[in-house]
């Protein structure tokens, strides 16, 4: 699954276009490397997102194309 789509489906970022912009600006890292929106993510990857001065870190625990609001919380584990 593409990184921007995962961020939207897991509800870490509200919209896919915003997720793509964050990736293009270099604010998103996967396993310590800056990642573009087109990068394929897999379970076990560590995502780091810079929101202003705050750093959000999470591990991908599940991938899903369609997910409910409650199911989105199970797609990642905050570190």
mmCIF file of the N, C-alpha and C atoms, coordinates in Angstrom:
data_MODEL
# 
_entry.id   MODEL 
# 
loop_
_atom_site.group_PDB 
_atom_site.id 
_atom_site.type_symbol 
_atom_site.label_atom_id 
_atom_site.label_alt_id 
_atom_site.label_comp_id 
_atom_site.label_asym_id 
_atom_site.label_entity_id 
_atom_site.label_seq_id 
_atom_site.pdbx_PDB_ins_code 
_atom_site.Cartn_x 
_atom_site.Cartn_y 
_atom_site.Cartn_z 
_atom_site.occupancy 
_atom_site.B_iso_or_equiv 
_atom_site.pdbx_formal_charge 
_atom_site.auth_seq_id 
_atom_site.auth_comp_id 
_atom_site.auth_asym_id 
_atom_site.auth_atom_id 
_atom_site.pdbx_PDB_model_num 
ATOM 1   N N  . UNK A 1 1  ? 0.842   -1.167 0.000  1.00 0.00 ? 1  UNK A N  1 
ATOM 2   C CA . UNK A 1 1  ? 0.000   0.000  0.000  1.00 0.00 ? 1  UNK A CA 1 
ATOM 3   C C  . UNK A 1 1  ? 0.894   1.238  0.000  1.00 0.00 ? 1  UNK A C  1 
ATOM 4   N N  . UNK A 1 2  ? 0.485   2.234  -0.757 1.00 0.00 ? 2  UNK A N  1 
ATOM 5   C CA . UNK A 1 2  ? 1.240   3.488  -0.814 1.00 0.00 ? 2  UNK A CA 1 
ATOM 6   C C  . UNK A 1 2  ? 1.196   4.205  0.528  1.00 0.00 ? 2  UNK A C  1 
ATOM 7   N N  . UNK A 1 3  ? 2.269   4.915  0.838  1.00 0.00 ? 3  UNK A N  1 
ATOM 8   C CA . UNK A 1 3  ? 2.389   5.617  2.108  1.00 0.00 ? 3  UNK A CA 1 
ATOM 9   C C  . UNK A 1 3  ? 1.271   6.639  2.299  1.00 0.00 ? 3  UNK A C  1 
ATOM 10  N N  . UNK A 1 4  ? 0.994   7.464  1.285  1.00 0.00 ? 4  UNK A N  1 
ATOM 11  C CA . UNK A 1 4  ? -0.038  8.488  1.448  1.00 0.00 ? 4  UNK A CA 1 
ATOM 12  C C  . UNK A 1 4  ? -1.414  7.873  1.678  1.00 0.00 ? 4  UNK A C  1 
ATOM 13  N N  . UNK A 1 5  ? -1.697  6.766  1.017  1.00 0.00 ? 5  UNK A N  1 
ATOM 14  C CA . UNK A 1 5  ? -2.983  6.095  1.209  1.00 0.00 ? 5  UNK A CA 1 
ATOM 15  C C  . UNK A 1 5  ? -3.065  5.480  2.604  1.00 0.00 ? 5  UNK A C  1 
ATOM 16  N N  . UNK A 1 6  ? -1.976  4.914  3.081  1.00 0.00 ? 6  UNK A N  1 
ATOM 17  C CA . UNK A 1 6  ? -1.959  4.345  4.429  1.00 0.00 ? 6  UNK A CA 1 
ATOM 18  C C  . UNK A 1 6  ? -2.214  5.423  5.490  1.00 0.00 ? 6  UNK A C  1 
ATOM 19  N N  . UNK A 1 7  ? -1.550  6.566  5.345  1.00 0.00 ? 7  UNK A N  1 
ATOM 20  C CA . UNK A 1 7  ? -1.722  7.643  6.321  1.00 0.00 ? 7  UNK A CA 1 
ATOM 21  C C  . UNK A 1 7  ? -3.168  8.120  6.369  1.00 0.00 ? 7  UNK A C  1 
ATOM 22  N N  . UNK A 1 8  ? -3.832  8.143  5.218  1.00 0.00 ? 8  UNK A N  1 
ATOM 23  C CA . UNK A 1 8  ? -5.237  8.537  5.178  1.00 0.00 ? 8  UNK A CA 1 
ATOM 24  C C  . UNK A 1 8  ? -6.140  7.451  5.746  1.00 0.00 ? 8  UNK A C  1 
ATOM 25  N N  . UNK A 1 9  ? -5.943  6.193  5.351  1.00 0.00 ? 9  UNK A N  1 
ATOM 26  C CA . UNK A 1 9  ? -6.794  5.096  5.822  1.00 0.00 ? 9  UNK A CA 1 
ATOM 27  C C  . UNK A 1 9  ? -6.672  4.880  7.328  1.00 0.00 ? 9  UNK A C  1 
ATOM 28  N N  . UNK A 1 10 ? -5.484  5.070  7.866  1.00 0.00 ? 10 UNK A N  1 
ATOM 29  C CA . UNK A 1 10 ? -5.278  4.884  9.306  1.00 0.00 ? 10 UNK A CA 1 
ATOM 30  C C  . UNK A 1 10 ? -5.702  6.114  10.105 1.00 0.00 ? 10 UNK A C  1 
ATOM 31  N N  . UNK A 1 11 ? -6.076  7.159  9.388  1.00 0.00 ? 11 UNK A N  1 
ATOM 32  C CA . UNK A 1 11 ? -6.525  8.421  9.985  1.00 0.00 ? 11 UNK A CA 1 
ATOM 33  C C  . UNK A 1 11 ? -5.425  9.119  10.804 1.00 0.00 ? 11 UNK A C  1 
ATOM 34  N N  . UNK A 1 12 ? -4.180  8.851  10.462 1.00 0.00 ? 12 UNK A N  1 
ATOM 35  C CA . UNK A 1 12 ? -3.075  9.598  11.064 1.00 0.00 ? 12 UNK A CA 1 
ATOM 36  C C  . UNK A 1 12 ? -3.104  11.016 10.491 1.00 0.00 ? 12 UNK A C  1 
ATOM 37  N N  . UNK A 1 13 ? -3.348  11.113 9.175  1.00 0.00 ? 13 UNK A N  1 
ATOM 38  C CA . UNK A 1 13 ? -3.524  12.396 8.490  1.00 0.00 ? 13 UNK A CA 1 
ATOM 39  C C  . UNK A 1 13 ? -4.899  12.361 7.829  1.00 0.00 ? 13 UNK A C  1 
ATOM 40  N N  . UNK A 1 14 ? -5.612  13.465 7.922  1.00 0.00 ? 14 UNK A N  1 
ATOM 41  C CA . UNK A 1 14 ? -7.026  13.497 7.543  1.00 0.00 ? 14 UNK A CA 1 
ATOM 42  C C  . UNK A 1 14 ? -7.284  13.279 6.051  1.00 0.00 ? 14 UNK A C  1 
ATOM 43  N N  . UNK A 1 15 ? -6.472  13.900 5.195  1.00 0.00 ? 15 UNK A N  1 
ATOM 44  C CA . UNK A 1 15 ? -6.703  13.801 3.753  1.00 0.00 ? 15 UNK A CA 1 
ATOM 45  C C  . UNK A 1 15 ? -5.467  13.277 3.035  1.00 0.00 ? 15 UNK A C  1 
ATOM 46  N N  . UNK A 1 16 ? -5.706  12.571 1.937  1.00 0.00 ? 16 UNK A N  1 
ATOM 47  C CA . UNK A 1 16 ? -4.601  11.987 1.180  1.00 0.00 ? 16 UNK A CA 1 
ATOM 48  C C  . UNK A 1 16 ? -3.731  13.076 0.550  1.00 0.00 ? 16 UNK A C  1 
ATOM 49  N N  . UNK A 1 17 ? -4.344  14.171 0.108  1.00 0.00 ? 17 UNK A N  1 
ATOM 50  C CA . UNK A 1 17 ? -3.552  15.248 -0.493 1.00 0.00 ? 17 UNK A CA 1 
ATOM 51  C C  . UNK A 1 17 ? -2.624  15.884 0.549  1.00 0.00 ? 17 UNK A C  1 
ATOM 52  N N  . UNK A 1 18 ? -3.105  16.014 1.775  1.00 0.00 ? 18 UNK A N  1 
ATOM 53  C CA . UNK A 1 18 ? -2.268  16.568 2.853  1.00 0.00 ? 18 UNK A CA 1 
ATOM 54  C C  . UNK A 1 18 ? -1.137  15.594 3.174  1.00 0.00 ? 18 UNK A C  1 
ATOM 55  N N  . UNK A 1 19 ? -1.439  14.294 3.169  1.00 0.00 ? 19 UNK A N  1 
ATOM 56  C CA . UNK A 1 19 ? -0.410  13.280 3.400  1.00 0.00 ? 19 UNK A CA 1 
ATOM 57  C C  . UNK A 1 19 ? 0.657   13.339 2.310  1.00 0.00 ? 19 UNK A C  1 
ATOM 58  N N  . UNK A 1 20 ? 0.231   13.512 1.062  1.00 0.00 ? 20 UNK A N  1 
ATOM 59  C CA . UNK A 1 20 ? 1.175   13.600 -0.054 1.00 0.00 ? 20 UNK A CA 1 
ATOM 60  C C  . UNK A 1 20 ? 2.063   14.836 0.084  1.00 0.00 ? 20 UNK A C  1 
ATOM 61  N N  . UNK A 1 21 ? 1.476   15.964 0.462  1.00 0.00 ? 21 UNK A N  1 
ATOM 62  C CA . UNK A 1 21 ? 2.255   17.192 0.651  1.00 0.00 ? 21 UNK A CA 1 
ATOM 63  C C  . UNK A 1 21 ? 3.293   17.026 1.768  1.00 0.00 ? 21 UNK A C  1 
ATOM 64  N N  . UNK A 1 22 ? 2.901   16.383 2.869  1.00 0.00 ? 22 UNK A N  1 
ATOM 65  C CA . UNK A 1 22 ? 3.835   16.157 3.971  1.00 0.00 ? 22 UNK A CA 1 
ATOM 66  C C  . UNK A 1 22 ? 5.008   15.290 3.516  1.00 0.00 ? 22 UNK A C  1 
ATOM 67  N N  . UNK A 1 23 ? 4.708   14.278 2.719  1.00 0.00 ? 23 UNK A N  1 
ATOM 68  C CA . UNK A 1 23 ? 5.769   13.403 2.199  1.00 0.00 ? 23 UNK A CA 1 
ATOM 69  C C  . UNK A 1 23 ? 6.686   14.169 1.259  1.00 0.00 ? 23 UNK A C  1 
ATOM 70  N N  . UNK A 1 24 ? 6.109   14.979 0.372  1.00 0.00 ? 24 UNK A N  1 
ATOM 71  C CA . UNK A 1 24 ? 6.902   15.731 -0.603 1.00 0.00 ? 24 UNK A CA 1 
ATOM 72  C C  . UNK A 1 24 ? 7.805   16.771 0.068  1.00 0.00 ? 24 UNK A C  1 
ATOM 73  N N  . UNK A 1 25 ? 7.394   17.256 1.228  1.00 0.00 ? 25 UNK A N  1 
ATOM 74  C CA . UNK A 1 25 ? 8.193   18.257 1.951  1.00 0.00 ? 25 UNK A CA 1 
ATOM 75  C C  . UNK A 1 25 ? 9.245   17.614 2.853  1.00 0.00 ? 25 UNK A C  1 
ATOM 76  N N  . UNK A 1 26 ? 9.317   16.277 2.864  1.00 0.00 ? 26 UNK A N  1 
ATOM 77  C CA . UNK A 1 26 ? 10.341  15.591 3.641  1.00 0.00 ? 26 UNK A CA 1 
ATOM 78  C C  . UNK A 1 26 ? 10.031  15.473 5.123  1.00 0.00 ? 26 UNK A C  1 
ATOM 79  N N  . UNK A 1 27 ? 8.759   15.572 5.494  1.00 0.00 ? 27 UNK A N  1 
ATOM 80  C CA . UNK A 1 27 ? 8.378   15.500 6.902  1.00 0.00 ? 27 UNK A CA 1 
ATOM 81  C C  . UNK A 1 27 ? 8.063   14.087 7.371  1.00 0.00 ? 27 UNK A C  1 
ATOM 82  N N  . UNK A 1 28 ? 8.071   13.125 6.454  1.00 0.00 ? 28 UNK A N  1 
ATOM 83  C CA . UNK A 1 28 ? 7.724   11.749 6.804  1.00 0.00 ? 28 UNK A CA 1 
ATOM 84  C C  . UNK A 1 28 ? 8.929   10.846 6.560  1.00 0.00 ? 28 UNK A C  1 
ATOM 85  N N  . UNK A 1 29 ? 9.235   10.018 7.549  1.00 0.00 ? 29 UNK A N  1 
ATOM 86  C CA . UNK A 1 29 ? 10.321  9.042  7.424  1.00 0.00 ? 29 UNK A CA 1 
ATOM 87  C C  . UNK A 1 29 ? 9.769   7.648  7.683  1.00 0.00 ? 29 UNK A C  1 
ATOM 88  N N  . UNK A 1 30 ? 10.311  6.693  6.962  1.00 0.00 ? 30 UNK A N  1 
ATOM 89  C CA . UNK A 1 30 ? 10.007  5.282  7.211  1.00 0.00 ? 30 UNK A CA 1 
ATOM 90  C C  . UNK A 1 30 ? 11.318  4.603  7.535  1.00 0.00 ? 30 UNK A C  1 
ATOM 91  N N  . UNK A 1 31 ? 11.381  3.968  8.694  1.00 0.00 ? 31 UNK A N  1 
ATOM 92  C CA . UNK A 1 31 ? 12.588  3.283  9.156  1.00 0.00 ? 31 UNK A CA 1 
ATOM 93  C C  . UNK A 1 31 ? 13.818  4.188  9.089  1.00 0.00 ? 31 UNK A C  1 
ATOM 94  N N  . UNK A 1 32 ? 13.636  5.463  9.444  1.00 0.00 ? 32 UNK A N  1 
ATOM 95  C CA . UNK A 1 32 ? 14.749  6.402  9.509  1.00 0.00 ? 32 UNK A CA 1 
ATOM 96  C C  . UNK A 1 32 ? 15.131  7.068  8.208  1.00 0.00 ? 32 UNK A C  1 
ATOM 97  N N  . UNK A 1 33 ? 14.452  6.769  7.096  1.00 0.00 ? 33 UNK A N  1 
ATOM 98  C CA . UNK A 1 33 ? 14.773  7.358  5.797  1.00 0.00 ? 33 UNK A CA 1 
ATOM 99  C C  . UNK A 1 33 ? 13.603  8.201  5.318  1.00 0.00 ? 33 UNK A C  1 
ATOM 100 N N  . UNK A 1 34 ? 13.906  9.369  4.763  1.00 0.00 ? 34 UNK A N  1 
ATOM 101 C CA . UNK A 1 34 ? 12.860  10.230 4.229  1.00 0.00 ? 34 UNK A CA 1 
ATOM 102 C C  . UNK A 1 34 ? 12.135  9.481  3.113  1.00 0.00 ? 34 UNK A C  1 
ATOM 103 N N  . UNK A 1 35 ? 10.793  9.524  3.149  1.00 0.00 ? 35 UNK A N  1 
ATOM 104 C CA . UNK A 1 35 ? 9.991   8.733  2.220  1.00 0.00 ? 35 UNK A CA 1 
ATOM 105 C C  . UNK A 1 35 ? 9.068   9.617  1.391  1.00 0.00 ? 35 UNK A C  1 
ATOM 106 N N  . UNK A 1 36 ? 8.932   9.282  0.129  1.00 0.00 ? 36 UNK A N  1 
ATOM 107 C CA . UNK A 1 36 ? 7.982   9.934  -0.762 1.00 0.00 ? 36 UNK A CA 1 
ATOM 108 C C  . UNK A 1 36 ? 6.634   9.242  -0.634 1.00 0.00 ? 36 UNK A C  1 
ATOM 109 N N  . UNK A 1 37 ? 5.593   9.872  -1.152 1.00 0.00 ? 37 UNK A N  1 
ATOM 110 C CA . UNK A 1 37 ? 4.226   9.366  -1.038 1.00 0.00 ? 37 UNK A CA 1 
ATOM 111 C C  . UNK A 1 37 ? 4.043   8.018  -1.752 1.00 0.00 ? 37 UNK A C  1 
ATOM 112 N N  . UNK A 1 38 ? 4.832   7.759  -2.779 1.00 0.00 ? 38 UNK A N  1 
ATOM 113 C CA . UNK A 1 38 ? 4.658   6.541  -3.585 1.00 0.00 ? 38 UNK A CA 1 
ATOM 114 C C  . UNK A 1 38 ? 5.300   5.291  -2.961 1.00 0.00 ? 38 UNK A C  1 
ATOM 115 N N  . UNK A 1 39 ? 6.051   5.459  -1.881 1.00 0.00 ? 39 UNK A N  1 
ATOM 116 C CA . UNK A 1 39 ? 6.743   4.336  -1.248 1.00 0.00 ? 39 UNK A CA 1 
ATOM 117 C C  . UNK A 1 39 ? 5.728   3.322  -0.727 1.00 0.00 ? 39 UNK A C  1 
ATOM 118 N N  . UNK A 1 40 ? 5.997   2.051  -0.948 1.00 0.00 ? 40 UNK A N  1 
ATOM 119 C CA . UNK A 1 40 ? 5.138   0.982  -0.448 1.00 0.00 ? 40 UNK A CA 1 
ATOM 120 C C  . UNK A 1 40 ? 5.506   0.687  1.008  1.00 0.00 ? 40 UNK A C  1 
ATOM 121 N N  . UNK A 1 41 ? 4.493   0.678  1.875  1.00 0.00 ? 41 UNK A N  1 
ATOM 122 C CA . UNK A 1 41 ? 4.717   0.363  3.286  1.00 0.00 ? 41 UNK A CA 1 
ATOM 123 C C  . UNK A 1 41 ? 4.281   -1.068 3.560  1.00 0.00 ? 41 UNK A C  1 
ATOM 124 N N  . UNK A 1 42 ? 4.835   -1.628 4.623  1.00 0.00 ? 42 UNK A N  1 
ATOM 125 C CA . UNK A 1 42 ? 4.466   -2.998 5.015  1.00 0.00 ? 42 UNK A CA 1 
ATOM 126 C C  . UNK A 1 42 ? 4.375   -3.055 6.531  1.00 0.00 ? 42 UNK A C  1 
ATOM 127 N N  . UNK A 1 43 ? 3.781   -4.113 7.033  1.00 0.00 ? 43 UNK A N  1 
ATOM 128 C CA . UNK A 1 43 ? 3.653   -4.276 8.481  1.00 0.00 ? 43 UNK A CA 1 
ATOM 129 C C  . UNK A 1 43 ? 5.035   -4.334 9.119  1.00 0.00 ? 43 UNK A C  1 
ATOM 130 N N  . UNK A 1 44 ? 5.177   -3.688 10.252 1.00 0.00 ? 44 UNK A N  1 
ATOM 131 C CA . UNK A 1 44 ? 6.454   -3.666 10.951 1.00 0.00 ? 44 UNK A CA 1 
ATOM 132 C C  . UNK A 1 44 ? 7.279   -2.425 10.681 1.00 0.00 ? 44 UNK A C  1 
ATOM 133 N N  . UNK A 1 45 ? 6.934   -1.659 9.647  1.00 0.00 ? 45 UNK A N  1 
ATOM 134 C CA . UNK A 1 45 ? 7.659   -0.413 9.366  1.00 0.00 ? 45 UNK A CA 1 
ATOM 135 C C  . UNK A 1 45 ? 7.405   0.607  10.475 1.00 0.00 ? 45 UNK A C  1 
ATOM 136 N N  . UNK A 1 46 ? 8.402   1.454  10.728 1.00 0.00 ? 46 UNK A N  1 
ATOM 137 C CA . UNK A 1 46 ? 8.286   2.526  11.711 1.00 0.00 ? 46 UNK A CA 1 
ATOM 138 C C  . UNK A 1 46 ? 8.132   3.840  10.948 1.00 0.00 ? 46 UNK A C  1 
ATOM 139 N N  . UNK A 1 47 ? 7.052   4.573  11.262 1.00 0.00 ? 47 UNK A N  1 
ATOM 140 C CA . UNK A 1 47 ? 6.781   5.852  10.605 1.00 0.00 ? 47 UNK A CA 1 
ATOM 141 C C  . UNK A 1 47 ? 7.071   6.975  11.596 1.00 0.00 ? 47 UNK A C  1 
ATOM 142 N N  . UNK A 1 48 ? 7.775   8.006  11.111 1.00 0.00 ? 48 UNK A N  1 
ATOM 143 C CA . UNK A 1 48 ? 8.019   9.210  11.893 1.00 0.00 ? 48 UNK A CA 1 
ATOM 144 C C  . UNK A 1 48 ? 7.492   10.389 11.092 1.00 0.00 ? 48 UNK A C  1 
ATOM 145 N N  . UNK A 1 49 ? 6.621   11.203 11.713 1.00 0.00 ? 49 UNK A N  1 
ATOM 146 C CA . UNK A 1 49 ? 6.052   12.359 11.033 1.00 0.00 ? 49 UNK A CA 1 
ATOM 147 C C  . UNK A 1 49 ? 6.307   13.597 11.874 1.00 0.00 ? 49 UNK A C  1 
ATOM 148 N N  . UNK A 1 50 ? 6.837   14.628 11.236 1.00 0.00 ? 50 UNK A N  1 
ATOM 149 C CA . UNK A 1 50 ? 7.125   15.889 11.918 1.00 0.00 ? 50 UNK A CA 1 
ATOM 150 C C  . UNK A 1 50 ? 5.925   16.817 11.741 1.00 0.00 ? 50 UNK A C  1 
ATOM 151 N N  . UNK A 1 51 ? 5.189   17.089 12.827 1.00 0.00 ? 51 UNK A N  1 
ATOM 152 C CA . UNK A 1 51 ? 4.074   18.037 12.836 1.00 0.00 ? 51 UNK A CA 1 
ATOM 153 C C  . UNK A 1 51 ? 4.546   19.285 13.572 1.00 0.00 ? 51 UNK A C  1 
ATOM 154 N N  . UNK A 1 52 ? 5.056   20.255 12.849 1.00 0.00 ? 52 UNK A N  1 
ATOM 155 C CA . UNK A 1 52 ? 5.609   21.451 13.496 1.00 0.00 ? 52 UNK A CA 1 
ATOM 156 C C  . UNK A 1 52 ? 6.785   21.065 14.364 1.00 0.00 ? 52 UNK A C  1 
ATOM 157 N N  . UNK A 1 53 ? 6.678   21.312 15.672 1.00 0.00 ? 53 UNK A N  1 
ATOM 158 C CA . UNK A 1 53 ? 7.747   20.927 16.596 1.00 0.00 ? 53 UNK A CA 1 
ATOM 159 C C  . UNK A 1 53 ? 7.534   19.549 17.188 1.00 0.00 ? 53 UNK A C  1 
ATOM 160 N N  . UNK A 1 54 ? 6.370   18.950 16.939 1.00 0.00 ? 54 UNK A N  1 
ATOM 161 C CA . UNK A 1 54 ? 6.047   17.634 17.495 1.00 0.00 ? 54 UNK A CA 1 
ATOM 162 C C  . UNK A 1 54 ? 6.459   16.515 16.539 1.00 0.00 ? 54 UNK A C  1 
ATOM 163 N N  . UNK A 1 55 ? 6.945   15.431 17.112 1.00 0.00 ? 55 UNK A N  1 
ATOM 164 C CA . UNK A 1 55 ? 7.325   14.258 16.330 1.00 0.00 ? 55 UNK A CA 1 
ATOM 165 C C  . UNK A 1 55 ? 6.388   13.112 16.699 1.00 0.00 ? 55 UNK A C  1 
ATOM 166 N N  . UNK A 1 56 ? 5.734   12.547 15.680 1.00 0.00 ? 56 UNK A N  1 
ATOM 167 C CA . UNK A 1 56 ? 4.822   11.414 15.876 1.00 0.00 ? 56 UNK A CA 1 
ATOM 168 C C  . UNK A 1 56 ? 5.518   10.160 15.369 1.00 0.00 ? 56 UNK A C  1 
ATOM 169 N N  . UNK A 1 57 ? 5.651   9.138  16.220 1.00 0.00 ? 57 UNK A N  1 
ATOM 170 C CA . UNK A 1 57 ? 6.267   7.873  15.840 1.00 0.00 ? 57 UNK A CA 1 
ATOM 171 C C  . UNK A 1 57 ? 5.273   6.741  16.042 1.00 0.00 ? 57 UNK A C  1 
ATOM 172 N N  . UNK A 1 58 ? 5.183   5.848  15.061 1.00 0.00 ? 58 UNK A N  1 
ATOM 173 C CA . UNK A 1 58 ? 4.258   4.718  15.169 1.00 0.00 ? 58 UNK A CA 1 
ATOM 174 C C  . UNK A 1 58 ? 4.792   3.544  14.362 1.00 0.00 ? 58 UNK A C  1 
ATOM 175 N N  . UNK A 1 59 ? 4.388   2.357  14.771 1.00 0.00 ? 59 UNK A N  1 
ATOM 176 C CA . UNK A 1 59 ? 4.719   1.126  14.046 1.00 0.00 ? 59 UNK A CA 1 
ATOM 177 C C  . UNK A 1 59 ? 3.463   0.658  13.321 1.00 0.00 ? 59 UNK A C  1 
ATOM 178 N N  . UNK A 1 60 ? 3.617   0.280  12.053 1.00 0.00 ? 60 UNK A N  1 
ATOM 179 C CA . UNK A 1 60 ? 2.486   -0.228 11.281 1.00 0.00 ? 60 UNK A CA 1 
ATOM 180 C C  . UNK A 1 60 ? 2.202   -1.651 11.749 1.00 0.00 ? 60 UNK A C  1 
ATOM 181 N N  . UNK A 1 61 ? 0.971   -1.895 12.186 1.00 0.00 ? 61 UNK A N  1 
ATOM 182 C CA . UNK A 1 61 ? 0.600   -3.225 12.663 1.00 0.00 ? 61 UNK A CA 1 
ATOM 183 C C  . UNK A 1 61 ? -0.326  -3.949 11.700 1.00 0.00 ? 61 UNK A C  1 
ATOM 184 N N  . UNK A 1 62 ? -1.012  -3.182 10.823 1.00 0.00 ? 62 UNK A N  1 
ATOM 185 C CA . UNK A 1 62 ? -1.969  -3.811 9.917  1.00 0.00 ? 62 UNK A CA 1 
ATOM 186 C C  . UNK A 1 62 ? -2.191  -2.911 8.716  1.00 0.00 ? 62 UNK A C  1 
ATOM 187 N N  . UNK A 1 63 ? -2.409  -3.513 7.545  1.00 0.00 ? 63 UNK A N  1 
ATOM 188 C CA . UNK A 1 63 ? -2.753  -2.783 6.337  1.00 0.00 ? 63 UNK A CA 1 
ATOM 189 C C  . UNK A 1 63 ? -4.168  -3.160 5.933  1.00 0.00 ? 63 UNK A C  1 
ATOM 190 N N  . UNK A 1 64 ? -4.957  -2.166 5.532  1.00 0.00 ? 64 UNK A N  1 
ATOM 191 C CA . UNK A 1 64 ? -6.332  -2.435 5.111  1.00 0.00 ? 64 UNK A CA 1 
ATOM 192 C C  . UNK A 1 64 ? -6.775  -1.371 4.118  1.00 0.00 ? 64 UNK A C  1 
ATOM 193 N N  . UNK A 1 65 ? -7.435  -1.813 3.049  1.00 0.00 ? 65 UNK A N  1 
ATOM 194 C CA . UNK A 1 65 ? -7.938  -0.887 2.031  1.00 0.00 ? 65 UNK A CA 1 
ATOM 195 C C  . UNK A 1 65 ? -9.132  -0.096 2.558  1.00 0.00 ? 65 UNK A C  1 
ATOM 196 N N  . UNK A 1 66 ? -10.060 -0.779 3.206  1.00 0.00 ? 66 UNK A N  1 
ATOM 197 C CA . UNK A 1 66 ? -11.268 -0.143 3.735  1.00 0.00 ? 66 UNK A CA 1 
ATOM 198 C C  . UNK A 1 66 ? -11.337 -0.451 5.227  1.00 0.00 ? 66 UNK A C  1 
ATOM 199 N N  . UNK A 1 67 ? -11.532 0.591  6.013  1.00 0.00 ? 67 UNK A N  1 
ATOM 200 C CA . UNK A 1 67 ? -11.506 0.412  7.465  1.00 0.00 ? 67 UNK A CA 1 
ATOM 201 C C  . UNK A 1 67 ? -12.483 1.382  8.122  1.00 0.00 ? 67 UNK A C  1 
ATOM 202 N N  . UNK A 1 68 ? -13.079 0.952  9.229  1.00 0.00 ? 68 UNK A N  1 
ATOM 203 C CA . UNK A 1 68 ? -13.964 1.823  9.987  1.00 0.00 ? 68 UNK A CA 1 
ATOM 204 C C  . UNK A 1 68 ? -13.140 2.730  10.897 1.00 0.00 ? 68 UNK A C  1 
ATOM 205 N N  . UNK A 1 69 ? -13.811 3.678  11.517 1.00 0.00 ? 69 UNK A N  1 
ATOM 206 C CA . UNK A 1 69 ? -13.112 4.603  12.414 1.00 0.00 ? 69 UNK A CA 1 
ATOM 207 C C  . UNK A 1 69 ? -12.445 3.855  13.558 1.00 0.00 ? 69 UNK A C  1 
ATOM 208 N N  . UNK A 1 70 ? -13.145 2.890  14.150 1.00 0.00 ? 70 UNK A N  1 
ATOM 209 C CA . UNK A 1 70 ? -12.568 2.112  15.244 1.00 0.00 ? 70 UNK A CA 1 
ATOM 210 C C  . UNK A 1 70 ? -11.443 1.200  14.761 1.00 0.00 ? 70 UNK A C  1 
ATOM 211 N N  . UNK A 1 71 ? -11.587 0.658  13.555 1.00 0.00 ? 71 UNK A N  1 
ATOM 212 C CA . UNK A 1 71 ? -10.570 -0.222 12.995 1.00 0.00 ? 71 UNK A CA 1 
ATOM 213 C C  . UNK A 1 71 ? -9.290  0.510  12.639 1.00 0.00 ? 71 UNK A C  1 
ATOM 214 N N  . UNK A 1 72 ? -9.400  1.816  12.376 1.00 0.00 ? 72 UNK A N  1 
ATOM 215 C CA . UNK A 1 72 ? -8.219  2.601  12.016 1.00 0.00 ? 72 UNK A CA 1 
ATOM 216 C C  . UNK A 1 72 ? -7.222  2.660  13.172 1.00 0.00 ? 72 UNK A C  1 
ATOM 217 N N  . UNK A 1 73 ? -7.718  2.643  14.385 1.00 0.00 ? 73 UNK A N  1 
ATOM 218 C CA . UNK A 1 73 ? -6.838  2.707  15.561 1.00 0.00 ? 73 UNK A CA 1 
ATOM 219 C C  . UNK A 1 73 ? -5.979  1.460  15.698 1.00 0.00 ? 73 UNK A C  1 
ATOM 220 N N  . UNK A 1 74 ? -6.420  0.358  15.099 1.00 0.00 ? 74 UNK A N  1 
ATOM 221 C CA . UNK A 1 74 ? -5.677  -0.896 15.175 1.00 0.00 ? 74 UNK A CA 1 
ATOM 222 C C  . UNK A 1 74 ? -4.634  -1.028 14.073 1.00 0.00 ? 74 UNK A C  1 
ATOM 223 N N  . UNK A 1 75 ? -4.552  -0.073 13.177 1.00 0.00 ? 75 UNK A N  1 
ATOM 224 C CA . UNK A 1 75 ? -3.606  -0.134 12.061 1.00 0.00 ? 75 UNK A CA 1 
ATOM 225 C C  . UNK A 1 75 ? -2.196  0.283  12.455 1.00 0.00 ? 75 UNK A C  1 
ATOM 226 N N  . UNK A 1 76 ? -2.055  0.932  13.624 1.00 0.00 ? 76 UNK A N  1 
ATOM 227 C CA . UNK A 1 76 ? -0.733  1.361  14.063 1.00 0.00 ? 76 UNK A CA 1 
ATOM 228 C C  . UNK A 1 76 ? -0.654  1.342  15.581 1.00 0.00 ? 76 UNK A C  1 
ATOM 229 N N  . UNK A 1 77 ? 0.594   1.325  16.058 1.00 0.00 ? 77 UNK A N  1 
ATOM 230 C CA . UNK A 1 77 ? 0.862   1.354  17.504 1.00 0.00 ? 77 UNK A CA 1 
ATOM 231 C C  . UNK A 1 77 ? 1.817   2.515  17.741 1.00 0.00 ? 77 UNK A C  1 
ATOM 232 N N  . UNK A 1 78 ? 1.394   3.468  18.564 1.00 0.00 ? 78 UNK A N  1 
ATOM 233 C CA . UNK A 1 78 ? 2.202   4.657  18.855 1.00 0.00 ? 78 UNK A CA 1 
ATOM 234 C C  . UNK A 1 78 ? 3.402   4.253  19.701 1.00 0.00 ? 78 UNK A C  1 
ATOM 235 N N  . UNK A 1 79 ? 4.568   4.762  19.327 1.00 0.00 ? 79 UNK A N  1 
ATOM 236 C CA . UNK A 1 79 ? 5.803   4.472  20.061 1.00 0.00 ? 79 UNK A CA 1 
ATOM 237 C C  . UNK A 1 79 ? 6.203   5.637  20.942 1.00 0.00 ? 79 UNK A C  1 
# 
